[in-house]
């Protein structure tokens, strides 16, 4: 057996040592990368082509989504969980009405 050298620094003892990556390390690295990924902003979202042709831009789509969500919450408070929408054009206005039964 060879002699173990004394009074060596940590750097000297670990020189040339390479740690193997375990599957756990790979998963942790992937999780960290996913967390660091930029979350999607409303401006990053592009409406479907048929909506873009009608003049809907991302900010308008976001506002429409907020308003529909608020309406849905109000209907849920009334007890209406199943409903549909009817869309009508009245002059220059477009009206979206929910249809439901309590």
C-alpha positions, 0 to 999 in steps of 0.5 A: 500500500502506498502512503497517504500524503499528509498536510494536503489542501482540499484543492490538492486532494480533489485535483482531477476528480470529476463528479458523475451526474446522477438522474436526480441532478439532471431533474434538478437542473431541468427544474431550475431551467424551467423556473428560470424560463420567462413566463408568458406575458399577455403581449407574447400571446398571439390571437388565432388567425380568425381573431387577428383578421377581425382586429383583435390584438393581444391586449384586447383578447386579455381584456375580453378574457377578464370580462368573461371571467368576471361574468362567469364568477357572477353567474356562479354566485347566482348558482348558474354553472352551465350556460352558453353565450349568445352574440348579437350586433345592435347597431355599432355595438356587439352584445354578448349575453349569457343564457342559463337556467337556475 
